[in-house]
Amino acid sequence: MKLEGVRVLDLSLFLPGPYLTTVLADHGAEVIKLEPPGGEPVRHLGQRAGGETVWFRNTHRGKKSIQLDLKKPEELAALHDIARGCDVFIEAFRPGVADRLGFGTARMTEINPRLVYCSISAFGQDGPLRDRPAHDLAVEALAGTLSCNLGQDGLPTHPNVPIADATASLLALSAVLMALYRRERTGRGDVIDLAMYDATLSWLPNATGAVLGEDRAPDVKNVRQWGGGSFYNIYPTRDGRHVVLGGSEHKFVENLLHALGRPDLIEGASGPPGPGHDAAKAFLRETFATRTRDEWEAWFEGRDVCFAPLLDLHEAFHRPHAAARKMLLRDEEGNLHVGLPIKFRDEPGTLNPRLPKLGEHTAEVVAEARARLAR
């Protein structure tokens, strides 16, 4: 696998860091997770299956678990010894905590100049918000994205995907891999300051036109990707479910409105998002309400229109395409796992379903580290 021989020491908790290191583990990296005294919190959060929480299973498979009391000098020294033989170090404490506890960037890169040290935090290692506590929702609020996530009542609502967590995790993964690639040429690691806040702001190139071009906040209801367009919208069906039109290219507008006998609406539905789409929206809302979601799915089969039935999460994971893409896998013990989204032709990743017991690998990892240093 691509990352065989890469050793990762992960001190992060919850979602951004653990997801990142799960991707690394799925592609061959050895990931050593340092768990706090009570264990990784997601061991205890959410639904359980096969004796473990689903969240823990899908963010800690194939990893090793160690426990060290870093307030004890000898156990902090053990952490340093382990880090000397690692390629990547992930931490997600509030800025300044790692330094105070003895494993900040200066100390760890002195111990191991080849180390890629990645800090994931809410707001970054500097700036006026650096010490502010926050998880995904609060970061999204301060990054402005939550204001764009409106419900049917026009008020901000909870996002369905943890955008700040997800974008930070994926950018941190990219940064780690870039640093490892550069290290091949220079022999030196690097320090990564990855803020969830920065990551969230950076993922909005398609939504910042009003902000960067006109010095104003977007009028959310008239922005295409947030419901301002008739062909990028959600419509209720007769059975109380929903369908989606997910592409506003002119050919899709023509194909559907000709098929539905309303070519007179094509011009408005092809124009800029906003009030010009109102007539098409009203017609489509009325039309989609005449059949069930599944009847519309059958009707659209074979038509060149960007259409989708709105599935619930259970339906999505159990559709034939998810199976074909191996995005839902069952291990030998019968437990279900989210599959690997990165698919290489050569050296594909492998899902290792084994979960570590809390602190199971402490003695083994410390002994290996000290044996390596003794050589």
Residue, then its C-alpha position, 0 to 999 in steps of 0.5 A: m500500500k502507498l503508505e507502508g513504512v509511514r509511522v504516525l503518532d496521533l494525539s487528536l480526538f473526535l473527528p478531524g484528526p482521527y478521520l485523517t489518520t484513519v485514511l492514512a491507516d487504510h493506506g498502510a500507515e502504522v497509526i499509534k493513537l495516544e488515548p486520554p485516561g478515559g479513552e477516546p471520547v467517541r468510544h462512548l458516543g452514539q449507537r453501538a454494534g458489535g460491542e463498540t460505537v459505530w463512530f469509534r469503529n469508523t475512525h479507529r480501525g487498524k490503529k494501535s492504542i497507547q496510554l501515557d500519563l504525560k504529567k509523569p516525566e518518565e512517561l513524557a520521555a516515552l512519548h518523546d522516544i516514540a516520536r523519534g521514530c515517527d514520520v507524522f505527529i498529529e495534535a488537536f489541543r488548544p494553542g499553547v497546550a502542547d507546549r505547556l505539556g512538553f510536546g509542542t512544535a519546538r521540542m518535537t522538531e528538535i527531537n526529530p527534525r524529519l517529523v511532520y508536525c500537524s496541529i489542527s485547531a478551531f481558529g489556528q495558532d495565532g489571531p484574536l480567536r486562537d484561544r476560543p473553544a469551539h467545535d464544528l458548529a461554532v466555527e461555522a457560525l464565525a466563518g459565515t457558512l451557518s448564515c447560508n444554511l437556511g431551513q424552509d422557515g428562512l432561519p439558520t439550521h444545523p448543517n447535515v455535514p460537519i463542514a469545518d471538521a471535514t474541510a479541516s481534516l481533508l486539508a490537513l491530510s493534503a498538507v501532511l502528504m505534501a510535507l512528506y513528499r517535500r521531505e523526500r527531497t530536503g530530508r526535513g519535516d515541517v510544521i502545519d498550522l491547520a485551522m478549521y476556521d481557515a479551512t471553512l473559509s477557503w472552501l467557498p470560492n463558488a459562494t463569495g461573489a457578493v462578498l469579494g466582488e460587491d462588498r456585501a453579504p449574499d442574498v441567500k435565497n437568490v443564490r443558485q446553490w442555495g435555492g435561487g435557481s429552479f433547476y438546482n432545487i428540492y421539490p416535495t412529491r405526492d408521498g411527502r418525500h422529495v426529489v432534487l434537480g441538481g444541474s442548471e445547464h441549459k440542455f437540462v432545462e430544455n430537456l425537462l421543460h420540453a418533456l413536461g410541455r412547458p417550453d415557455l418557461i425555458e428562458g426564465a429557468s435558464g437565466p440568472p438565479g432569483p425572481g426570474h425563476d419563480a414561474a418555473k419553480a411554481f410549475l415544478r413544485e406543482t408538477f412534482a407533487t402529482r407523483t411519488r418520489d419513486e414514480w418520478e425516479a422511474w419517469f426520469e430513467g434514461r432522460d438527460v436531466c440532472f435529477a435525483p431522488l432525495l434518499d435518507l442516509h439508510e437508503a443511500f448506504h444500501r443502494p446498489h451504487a454504494a455496494a458497487r463502489k464498496m462504500l459499505l463493507r461487512d467484516e468477518e464478525g458481521n460489523l458494517h464499515v464505511g468503505l474507502p473513498i480513495k481508490f487506487r488502481d495500484e496498491p489499493g488501500t485495505l480496510n483493517p477492521r480490528l479495533p484496539k483495546l484501550g491502551e492495548h499497545t502501550a508496552e509494545v510501542v514503548a519497547e519498540a521505540r526504545a529498542r530502535l533508539a538502542r540500535 
